[in-house]
Each structure stands twice: as C-alpha cells, then as structure tokens.
Amino acid sequence: MLNYLDNYYFSQAEPQQSCLLFLRNFLLSYSPQIKEQWKYTTAFFTYKKKLFCYFSISKKSRALYIGFVDGNKINHKKLVAEGRKQIRVFYIDPNKDIDIKNLNEILNLAIKLY
C-alpha cells in the first residue's frame, strides 16, 4: 500500500512524475539534513526540522515548481514572487533538462538562511 507521499508522486502524469521523482532524490541526497514529509497536501521538505521548500503543480498551466518558504530572503534571478509575500518559486519545465546549475545556487543560498 502506498503512503501519501508515494501516492502523490505516482499519481502524477508523465513527464511531471519522472521530473518530481528526480527532484525528490536530488533534494534528499543534497544534504542529510533535508527530510521529506507530507504537509499541506503536497511533498514538503524541511531543513534542520524547519520548513524549507515544497513541490507544486499549477492547476491552470500544469507548470511544475519548487516553492521556497523563505524565498523572499533569497536573491536569485530565477526565483519569482508572482504576488507572494514570502514564498518564491523556481519553475521547472518537465519537458526539458532541469537547470541544475541554478537549482544548486538557489539551494546553497536557501541553506545559508538556516
């Protein structure tokens, strides 16, 4: 029987599913202090037990993104607010190669906040 997290990933259509599974493994292997949990009906990640980031898929455009909880404190050209006060998002096109260089930069900046 699948748990909520596994069900979240495996219920997604391709190519979002493969992209999310890659990102899940990427984040969990990025630091041993990054942990995954089911929160607010999505895959949420904590760093040192504090809310860090989460995965989401836009209902309208089906765009995949990683939302960074303290994104307003991170200065990076690929993070966008789109009217959000605190969270900034990093969009990922599941039909293209993931921009690992910018994702690494954002993760390094985000981790420094903790």
Buried (B, 14 or more C-beta within 10 A) or exposed (E): EEEEBEEBBEEBEEEBBEBBEEBBEBBEEBBEEBBBEBEEEBBBBBBEEEBBBBBBBEEEEEBBBBBBBBBBEBEBEBBBEEEEEEBBBBBBEBEEEBBEEBBEBBBEBBBEBE
